[in-house]
Every structure is written in structure tokens, then in C-alpha cells.
Amino acid sequence: MGSEANLAGEVADGCYDWTSSRGQFAWSLMTPLRFGSIAVYGRILFSGNGLRALAAALFLASLVGVSGCGDDNPVRPQPPAPFQYLPPTSPQNVLQNLVSAYGRRDSVETAAVYDDQYSGTSTDLSLPVQLPSFSKPDEIRHVGRLKRDSNIVSVYVDLGSPSSWQRMPAQVGDPAGWASIQITSWLVRIEDIGTATTWQATNNITEFTFKPTVAAPGDTTWTVIRWSEFAN
């Protein structure tokens, strides 16, 4: 138990105040809009009216079914089955769990995906100051913060089809048995009704490195040990 269980429920109230050197936009939000270790910087996709219409639609949809039809024997709806993550028996499964956990804003599964020695880095030579590296606790806090912010109505992540994720040997100098998957095109989109904007980031070259843990012959599980992003 210990720190990992506590971190899964922890909320960080950090605030990013950052203006793009490219002059694209600026923000000041109480929710760190970051996918992995790189800040989510992109363009506004919808006008304020468009997102307010979306918020209104979501509110109206929530009212459907509140009032009954007067049936004397109402039938209670069955709760949905719990979401099933894949067993962490391959790098591809772990990466798919990472995508699902981020989209579902599940900090508990996020804690299971990352190795305790995890480090996330990003490189963007166009920025005057490079972003700092991120640790496993940072990733857990970030996902937990997205979950608890009621203004965040949607988090969408697309790393392409899992069938396109090719497992490769890790970098030279990594321990034997480590593996990597490189993603050359991806999309993350976060809808925030608090600021009436949708933030989007795309197409950073990203490499995930995975560490195996062998419990017994034929019993190997994997975690993300490194996440490296390169702006292009």
C-alpha cells in the first residue's frame, strides 16, 4: 500500500502559466493540461458558443429518464460492468491500458502502468526554456486532477491502432530485455467548459520504453519506465 495508494487519490492544484514562443496562444489554468510530459499546446477548436451549446446538450441529456412513466413496478437499471483493463503481459497491453486510463481519468490504473523509477521528458527546441522531467507521482496527480475538475467534460487520446504499435528493442545502454514502442502521430483533446475551449495537441514523436518484471519462467509483467517526446 503506502505512498502509491495515497498518490492515486491525491489532487495537485498546480497552475501552468505559459505563453507560446510561436505566438499561438496563452493560458492560465488550474488544471495542468498536459499529456505525458509535454504541455498540451495547440489551437482552440470551438467557439465559446459552440462549447456552451455542448454543455447545454450534456445537461439536457442528463435529465432524460429522471421522471418515470408511472409504472407501478419500475425496474431498476443494472449498473454497467466494471471496465476491464488488459493484463500487463506485453508492452502493447500496457500502452493500451495507459491510453484507457488517461481517457477514463483513472489515477489508480495510472499508478499500475508506470514503473516506480519512471521518467517522462520532452524536447522542443523552439521553447526558450525546456519543460522539466516528470515522475510517476506527477503523472498520478495530473490524471487525478483531470478527474476532479468538473469543468473537464471530455478527455480523448488516440495513439493509432494498437495493431500498428511495433515492439522494438530499447535504446543502446538500456538493460537487456527492455522494449520500446515509437508513436509518430498521435492526438490528445481535452474539453474544458470552464474556459469554453477545447485544447488539442498532435504529432509529437513519442517513444515509450518498457521494463519487464519476471516473477517466474513464463510469468512476465511490464511497466512504462520512460516516456520521451520530441516536438516536430
C-alpha positions as CSV (number, residue, x, y, z in Angstrom):
1,M,0.0,0.0,0.0
2,G,1.9,3.1,1.2
3,S,2.6,6.0,-1.0
4,E,1.3,4.6,-4.2
5,A,-2.2,4.2,-2.9
6,N,-2.1,7.6,-1.4
7,L,-0.9,9.2,-4.6
8,A,-3.7,7.6,-6.6
9,G,-6.2,9.8,-4.7
10,E,-4.1,12.9,-4.4
11,V,-5.0,16.2,-6.0
12,A,-2.5,18.7,-7.2
13,D,-3.6,22.3,-7.6
14,G,-0.7,23.3,-9.8
15,C,-1.2,26.1,-12.4
16,Y,0.5,26.4,-15.7
17,D,1.0,30.0,-16.9
18,W,2.7,29.7,-20.3
19,T,2.8,31.7,-23.5
20,S,3.9,30.0,-26.7
21,S,7.0,31.5,-28.2
22,R,5.3,30.8,-31.6
23,G,2.5,33.2,-30.6
24,Q,-0.2,30.6,-30.9
25,F,-2.0,31.3,-27.6
26,A,-1.5,31.6,-23.9
27,W,-3.3,30.0,-20.9
28,S,-3.6,30.2,-17.2
29,L,-5.5,27.2,-15.8
30,M,-5.8,25.4,-12.5
31,T,-5.8,22.1,-14.4
32,P,-2.4,21.1,-15.9
33,L,-3.4,20.3,-19.5
34,R,-0.5,18.0,-20.3
35,F,-0.3,14.7,-22.0
36,G,2.6,12.8,-20.5
37,S,5.5,15.2,-20.1
38,I,4.7,17.7,-22.8
39,A,2.3,20.6,-22.3
40,V,-0.9,20.4,-24.4
41,Y,-0.4,23.3,-26.7
42,G,-2.3,23.7,-29.9
43,R,-5.3,25.7,-31.1
44,I,-8.9,26.5,-30.0
45,L,-11.2,24.2,-31.9
46,F,-14.6,25.6,-30.9
47,S,-16.0,29.0,-30.3
48,G,-17.4,29.8,-26.8
49,N,-20.9,29.5,-28.1
50,G,-20.2,26.1,-29.5
51,L,-18.9,24.7,-26.3
52,R,-21.7,26.3,-24.3
53,A,-24.1,24.6,-26.6
54,L,-22.3,21.3,-25.9
55,A,-22.6,21.9,-22.2
56,A,-26.3,22.6,-22.5
57,A,-26.7,19.4,-24.5
58,L,-24.9,17.4,-21.9
59,F,-27.1,18.9,-19.2
60,L,-30.3,18.2,-21.1
61,A,-29.2,14.6,-21.8
62,S,-28.6,14.1,-18.0
63,L,-32.3,14.9,-17.4
64,V,-33.5,12.1,-19.7
65,G,-35.1,9.3,-17.7
66,V,-35.3,11.3,-14.5
67,S,-39.1,11.3,-14.4
68,G,-40.7,7.9,-14.7
69,C,-43.7,6.8,-16.7
70,G,-45.9,6.0,-13.7
71,D,-45.2,2.3,-13.8
72,D,-46.3,0.6,-10.6
73,N,-43.5,-1.9,-10.9
74,P,-40.4,0.0,-12.1
75,V,-37.4,-2.0,-13.0
76,R,-34.1,-0.7,-11.7
77,P,-31.4,-0.3,-14.4
78,Q,-28.5,-2.6,-13.9
79,P,-25.2,-0.8,-13.2
80,P,-22.6,-1.1,-16.0
81,A,-20.0,-3.8,-15.7
82,P,-16.6,-2.5,-14.4
83,F,-14.2,-1.6,-17.2
84,Q,-11.7,-4.3,-17.8
85,Y,-8.1,-3.4,-18.4
86,L,-5.7,-5.8,-20.2
87,P,-3.3,-8.0,-18.3
88,P,0.1,-6.2,-18.3
89,T,1.8,-9.2,-20.1
90,S,3.1,-7.2,-23.1
91,P,4.3,-3.7,-23.8
92,Q,1.3,-3.3,-26.2
93,N,-1.2,-4.2,-23.5
94,V,0.4,-1.8,-21.0
95,L,0.3,1.0,-23.6
96,Q,-3.3,0.3,-24.3
97,N,-4.0,0.4,-20.6
98,L,-2.2,3.8,-20.4
99,V,-4.4,5.2,-23.1
100,S,-7.6,3.9,-21.5
101,A,-6.6,5.1,-18.0
102,Y,-5.8,8.6,-19.3
103,G,-9.1,8.8,-21.3
104,R,-11.1,7.5,-18.3
105,R,-9.0,9.7,-15.9
106,D,-8.3,6.7,-13.8
107,S,-5.4,7.5,-11.4
108,V,-5.5,4.0,-9.8
109,E,-4.7,2.3,-13.1
110,T,-2.3,5.1,-14.0
111,A,-0.3,4.1,-10.8
112,A,-0.2,0.5,-12.1
113,V,1.0,1.4,-15.5
114,Y,4.1,3.4,-14.5
115,D,7.3,1.9,-13.0
116,D,8.4,3.4,-9.7
117,Q,11.6,4.7,-11.5
118,Y,9.6,6.2,-14.4
119,S,10.9,9.4,-16.0
120,G,9.0,11.4,-18.6
121,T,10.8,14.0,-20.7
122,S,10.0,16.3,-23.6
123,T,12.2,18.2,-26.0
124,D,11.1,21.2,-28.0
125,L,14.0,23.4,-29.3
126,S,11.6,26.2,-30.2
127,L,10.8,26.9,-26.5
128,P,13.1,29.3,-24.6
129,V,13.0,27.0,-21.6
130,Q,12.7,23.3,-21.7
131,L,10.0,21.6,-19.6
132,P,11.2,19.7,-16.5
133,S,11.1,15.9,-16.4
134,F,8.1,14.2,-14.8
135,S,7.9,11.3,-12.3
136,K,5.3,8.6,-11.6
137,P,3.8,10.7,-8.8
138,D,3.5,13.7,-11.2
139,E,1.5,11.5,-13.7
140,I,-0.8,10.2,-11.0
141,R,-1.5,13.7,-9.7
142,H,-2.1,15.0,-13.2
143,V,-4.7,12.3,-14.0
144,G,-6.4,12.7,-10.6
145,R,-6.6,16.5,-11.1
146,L,-8.3,15.9,-14.5
147,K,-10.8,13.6,-12.8
148,R,-11.7,16.0,-10.1
149,D,-12.2,19.1,-12.2
150,S,-15.8,19.2,-13.1
151,N,-15.1,21.6,-15.9
152,I,-13.2,18.9,-17.8
153,V,-16.1,17.1,-19.7
154,S,-14.0,15.0,-22.1
155,V,-10.5,13.6,-22.4
156,Y,-9.7,11.9,-25.7
157,V,-6.4,10.1,-26.6
158,D,-5.6,8.5,-29.9
159,L,-2.2,6.8,-30.4
160,G,-3.3,5.0,-33.5
161,S,-4.5,1.4,-33.8
162,P,-2.8,-1.0,-31.4
163,S,-2.1,-3.2,-34.4
164,S,0.3,-0.5,-35.6
165,W,2.4,-0.5,-32.4
166,Q,5.6,-2.3,-33.3
167,R,7.7,-3.6,-30.4
168,M,11.3,-2.7,-30.8
169,P,14.5,-3.2,-28.7
170,A,15.2,-0.5,-26.3
171,Q,17.9,2.1,-26.7
172,V,21.6,1.3,-26.6
173,G,22.7,1.3,-23.0
174,D,19.3,0.1,-21.6
175,P,19.3,-3.1,-19.6
176,A,18.8,-6.3,-21.5
177,G,15.2,-7.2,-22.1
178,W,13.7,-3.7,-22.1
179,A,11.5,-2.9,-25.1
180,S,10.2,0.3,-26.8
181,I,7.3,1.4,-28.9
182,Q,7.6,4.6,-31.0
183,I,4.5,6.6,-31.9
184,T,4.9,9.0,-34.8
185,S,1.4,10.5,-34.9
186,W,-1.0,11.0,-32.0
187,L,-3.8,13.2,-30.8
188,V,-4.9,14.3,-27.4
189,R,-8.0,16.5,-27.0
190,I,-9.3,18.0,-23.7
191,E,-12.7,19.8,-23.5
192,D,-12.9,22.4,-20.7
193,I,-16.3,24.1,-20.3
194,G,-14.8,26.4,-17.6
195,T,-12.9,28.3,-20.2
196,A,-15.2,27.3,-23.1
197,T,-12.4,25.9,-25.1
198,T,-11.1,22.6,-26.5
199,W,-7.3,22.1,-26.3
200,Q,-5.7,19.9,-28.8
201,A,-2.1,18.7,-29.4
202,T,-0.9,16.4,-32.2
203,N,2.1,14.9,-33.9
204,N,4.9,14.8,-31.4
205,I,7.2,11.9,-32.0
206,T,6.9,9.8,-28.8
207,E,8.8,6.8,-27.6
208,F,7.6,4.6,-24.7
209,T,10.2,2.4,-23.0
210,F,9.0,-0.7,-21.1
211,K,10.7,-2.6,-18.2
212,P,9.9,-6.3,-17.7
213,T,9.5,-7.9,-14.3
214,V,9.9,-11.7,-14.4
215,A,8.2,-13.4,-11.5
216,A,8.8,-16.9,-12.8
217,P,9.5,-18.5,-16.2
218,G,6.6,-17.6,-18.5
219,D,5.3,-15.0,-16.0
220,T,6.5,-11.6,-17.1
221,T,4.7,-8.3,-16.5
222,W,5.6,-4.8,-17.9
223,T,5.6,-1.2,-16.8
224,V,6.4,2.1,-18.5
225,I,9.8,3.1,-17.4
226,R,10.4,6.1,-19.7
227,W,8.3,8.3,-22.0
228,S,10.3,10.6,-24.3
229,E,8.6,13.2,-26.5
230,F,10.1,15.3,-29.3
231,A,8.2,18.2,-30.8
232,N,8.2,18.2,-34.6
